[in-house]
Amino acid sequence: MAFRWKLDYAVALLIVCVFILSFSSLVLISNIKPSIALYWTAATVFSVPGLVLDVPHFYELWTVQLFTFINGLAYLVLVTFITAKFVNILSRIDVHKREMRRKIDSMSEHIIVCGYGRVGQKACEILDDHTMAYVVVDRNPKTVKLLREMNIPVVDGDATHSKVLKAAGIERAGGLIAALGNDTKNVYITLTARELNPNLIIASRAVSEEVVSKLHRAGAEIVVLPDVVAGLELGNEIIEGI
């Protein structure tokens, strides 16, 4: 890591030095106007195509000829360095995704948590407390990025799609938590999950009491209404306080 940082600074310093030296030489040695020297130096270092200056004998000056060559080399170094950094970033992302894919593929009897909102997060905390393996399914790019940074197995996609659940290892999973804040989607997830794995234990969140029976018929063994649970908890707390 330290070596990479030193290389970054070295390349940046090289480009800056070439830029300053080229500009200074044109102004101090060849008596070129600073504005023209600055424009020509920037254009050659960053390889602007079609550069032609209406300055008599400008391209016959030895400083211009010398620094055309040097600035060309600087541009080549810059492009090579940026390309290498870009390829390195892409390779790291690809390697991380492959490692995550292998990790998920090696799981069995794990829990699939669909949705990493407040309810999903709390469910994952409980699973962490009991050291149970789980995979999160979420379609929010920021959430997926955060989970990857936390090294939590995650599948980027819509949990209502069977291919996404299969990517999370639904056939090998021991349980599934449908934690979305949308009853229709939770019902659909439950139906799809039950079809893909008849032996799966399914727990689902419900927003409306009316959907509880539908979730049970769809295949959910456990259905929880967070608002009702919160109300009961508040009631118990106030009673104990009195």
C-alpha positions as CSV (number, residue, x, y, z in Angstrom):
1,M,0.0,0.0,0.0
2,A,2.8,2.4,0.9
3,F,4.6,1.6,-2.3
4,R,1.4,2.4,-4.3
5,W,1.1,5.8,-2.6
6,K,4.7,6.6,-3.3
7,L,4.2,5.7,-7.0
8,D,1.2,7.9,-7.2
9,Y,3.1,10.8,-5.8
10,A,6.1,10.2,-8.0
11,V,4.0,10.2,-11.2
12,A,2.1,13.3,-10.1
13,L,5.4,15.0,-9.2
14,L,6.9,14.1,-12.6
15,I,4.0,15.6,-14.5
16,V,4.1,18.8,-12.5
17,C,7.9,19.1,-12.9
18,V,7.7,18.6,-16.7
19,F,4.8,21.1,-16.9
20,I,6.7,23.8,-14.9
21,L,10.0,23.2,-16.7
22,S,8.4,23.3,-20.1
23,F,6.5,26.5,-19.3
24,S,9.5,28.2,-17.7
25,S,11.9,27.4,-20.5
26,L,9.6,28.8,-23.1
27,V,9.1,32.0,-21.2
28,L,12.6,32.6,-19.9
29,I,14.8,31.1,-22.7
30,S,12.7,31.6,-25.8
31,N,10.9,34.8,-24.7
32,I,7.4,33.4,-25.5
33,K,4.4,35.1,-24.0
34,P,3.3,33.4,-20.8
35,S,-0.2,32.9,-22.0
36,I,1.0,31.2,-25.2
37,A,3.6,29.1,-23.2
38,L,1.0,28.0,-20.8
39,Y,-1.5,27.1,-23.5
40,W,1.1,25.1,-25.5
41,T,2.5,23.3,-22.5
42,A,-1.0,22.3,-21.2
43,A,-2.0,21.2,-24.7
44,T,1.1,19.1,-25.4
45,V,1.2,17.5,-21.9
46,F,-2.5,16.5,-22.2
47,S,-2.2,15.8,-25.9
48,V,-4.9,18.1,-27.3
49,P,-5.3,17.2,-31.0
50,G,-5.0,19.7,-33.8
51,L,-2.9,22.2,-31.9
52,V,-1.6,25.0,-34.2
53,L,-0.3,28.3,-32.9
54,D,-0.1,31.3,-35.2
55,V,3.4,32.4,-33.9
56,P,6.2,32.9,-36.4
57,H,9.0,30.3,-36.2
58,F,7.4,28.9,-33.0
59,Y,7.9,25.3,-34.0
60,E,11.5,26.0,-35.1
61,L,12.6,26.9,-31.5
62,W,14.8,24.2,-30.0
63,T,13.0,24.5,-26.7
64,V,9.7,23.8,-28.4
65,Q,11.1,20.8,-30.2
66,L,12.8,19.5,-27.1
67,F,9.7,19.8,-24.9
68,T,7.4,18.5,-27.5
69,F,9.3,15.2,-27.2
70,I,9.5,15.4,-23.3
71,N,5.8,16.4,-23.0
72,G,4.9,13.6,-25.3
73,L,6.7,11.1,-23.0
74,A,5.0,12.7,-19.9
75,Y,1.6,12.3,-21.6
76,L,2.5,8.6,-22.4
77,V,3.4,8.1,-18.7
78,L,0.2,9.8,-17.6
79,V,-2.1,7.7,-19.9
80,T,-0.3,4.5,-18.9
81,F,-0.6,5.3,-15.2
82,I,-4.3,6.2,-15.4
83,T,-5.1,3.1,-17.5
84,A,-3.2,0.9,-15.0
85,K,-5.1,2.4,-12.1
86,F,-8.4,1.9,-13.8
87,V,-7.7,-1.7,-14.7
88,N,-6.5,-2.3,-11.1
89,I,-9.8,-0.9,-9.7
90,L,-11.9,-3.0,-12.0
91,S,-9.9,-6.1,-11.2
92,R,-10.3,-5.5,-7.5
93,I,-14.1,-5.1,-7.9
94,D,-14.2,-8.3,-10.0
95,V,-12.1,-10.3,-7.5
96,H,-14.3,-9.1,-4.6
97,K,-17.4,-10.2,-6.5
98,R,-16.0,-13.6,-7.3
99,E,-15.0,-14.1,-3.7
100,M,-18.5,-13.1,-2.5
101,R,-20.0,-15.5,-5.1
102,R,-17.8,-18.4,-3.9
103,K,-18.7,-17.6,-0.3
104,I,-22.4,-17.7,-1.0
105,D,-22.1,-20.8,-3.1
106,S,-20.4,-22.6,-0.2
107,M,-23.2,-21.8,2.2
108,S,-25.9,-24.3,3.3
109,E,-28.7,-24.1,5.9
110,H,-28.2,-20.4,5.9
111,I,-30.8,-17.6,6.2
112,I,-31.8,-15.4,3.4
113,V,-32.8,-11.9,4.5
114,C,-34.8,-10.0,1.9
115,G,-34.5,-6.3,2.4
116,Y,-32.0,-4.5,4.5
117,G,-34.2,-1.7,5.9
118,R,-34.7,-1.2,9.7
119,V,-36.5,-4.5,10.1
120,G,-33.9,-6.4,8.0
121,Q,-31.0,-4.8,9.9
122,K,-32.4,-5.9,13.2
123,A,-33.0,-9.4,11.9
124,C,-29.3,-9.5,10.8
125,E,-28.2,-8.3,14.2
126,I,-30.0,-11.2,15.9
127,L,-28.5,-13.7,13.4
128,D,-25.1,-12.2,14.2
129,D,-25.7,-12.6,17.9
130,H,-26.4,-16.3,17.3
131,T,-23.5,-16.7,14.8
132,M,-25.9,-17.9,12.1
133,A,-24.8,-17.5,8.4
134,Y,-27.0,-15.3,6.3
135,V,-27.2,-13.7,2.9
136,V,-28.9,-10.3,2.3
137,V,-30.9,-9.6,-0.8
138,D,-31.3,-5.9,-1.6
139,R,-31.7,-3.8,-4.8
140,N,-30.5,-0.5,-3.3
141,P,-27.0,0.3,-4.8
142,K,-26.0,2.2,-1.7
143,T,-27.1,-0.6,0.6
144,V,-25.3,-3.2,-1.5
145,K,-22.1,-1.2,-1.5
146,L,-22.3,-0.7,2.2
147,L,-22.8,-4.5,2.8
148,R,-19.9,-5.4,0.5
149,E,-17.7,-3.0,2.4
150,M,-18.8,-4.7,5.6
151,N,-18.0,-8.0,4.0
152,I,-21.5,-9.2,4.5
153,P,-22.7,-11.7,1.8
154,V,-25.2,-9.8,-0.4
155,V,-27.0,-10.4,-3.7
156,D,-27.9,-7.3,-5.7
157,G,-31.4,-7.7,-7.1
158,D,-35.1,-7.9,-6.6
159,A,-36.0,-10.7,-4.1
160,T,-39.3,-11.3,-5.9
161,H,-37.3,-12.8,-8.8
162,S,-36.6,-16.5,-8.6
163,K,-33.1,-16.1,-10.2
164,V,-32.1,-13.6,-7.5
165,L,-33.2,-16.0,-4.8
166,K,-31.3,-18.8,-6.5
167,A,-28.2,-16.6,-6.5
168,A,-28.7,-16.3,-2.8
169,G,-28.7,-20.1,-2.5
170,I,-32.4,-20.6,-1.9
171,E,-32.2,-24.4,-2.7
172,R,-29.7,-24.9,0.1
173,A,-31.0,-22.4,2.6
174,G,-32.6,-23.3,5.9
175,G,-34.8,-20.2,6.3
176,L,-35.9,-16.9,4.7
177,I,-36.9,-13.6,6.2
178,A,-39.1,-11.4,4.0
179,A,-38.5,-8.0,5.6
180,L,-39.7,-5.6,2.9
181,G,-42.1,-2.8,3.8
182,N,-44.5,-3.9,1.1
183,D,-47.0,-6.6,1.7
184,T,-47.5,-7.5,-1.9
185,K,-43.8,-8.1,-2.4
186,N,-43.5,-10.1,0.8
187,V,-46.3,-12.4,-0.4
188,Y,-44.7,-12.8,-3.7
189,I,-41.3,-13.6,-2.1
190,T,-43.0,-16.1,0.1
191,L,-44.7,-17.8,-2.8
192,T,-41.5,-17.9,-4.9
193,A,-39.4,-19.2,-2.0
194,R,-41.8,-21.9,-1.0
195,E,-41.9,-23.1,-4.6
196,L,-38.1,-23.2,-4.9
197,N,-37.6,-24.9,-1.5
198,P,-40.6,-26.7,0.0
199,N,-38.6,-27.4,3.2
200,L,-37.7,-23.8,3.9
201,I,-38.7,-22.1,7.1
202,I,-40.2,-18.7,6.1
203,A,-40.8,-15.7,8.4
204,S,-42.4,-12.6,6.9
205,R,-43.0,-9.1,7.9
206,A,-46.6,-7.8,7.5
207,V,-47.6,-4.1,7.3
208,S,-51.3,-4.7,7.4
209,E,-53.2,-7.2,9.6
210,E,-55.3,-8.1,6.5
211,V,-52.4,-9.7,4.8
212,V,-51.4,-12.1,7.6
213,S,-53.7,-14.9,6.5
214,K,-52.5,-14.5,2.9
215,L,-48.9,-14.8,4.0
216,H,-49.7,-18.0,5.9
217,R,-51.5,-19.4,2.9
218,A,-48.5,-18.4,0.7
219,G,-46.3,-20.6,2.9
220,A,-45.0,-18.4,5.7
221,E,-44.8,-20.2,9.1
222,I,-44.1,-17.0,11.0
223,V,-45.7,-13.6,10.3
224,V,-44.9,-10.5,12.4
225,L,-46.5,-7.1,12.4
226,P,-43.8,-4.7,13.7
227,D,-46.2,-2.0,14.6
228,V,-48.3,-4.4,16.7
229,V,-45.3,-5.9,18.4
230,A,-44.0,-2.3,19.1
231,G,-47.4,-1.4,20.6
232,L,-47.5,-4.5,22.8
233,E,-43.9,-3.8,24.0
234,L,-44.9,-0.2,24.9
235,G,-47.9,-1.4,26.7
236,N,-45.9,-4.0,28.7
237,E,-43.2,-1.4,29.5
238,I,-45.7,1.2,30.9
239,I,-47.5,-1.5,32.9
240,E,-44.2,-2.6,34.5
241,G,-43.3,1.1,35.1
242,I,-46.5,1.7,37.0
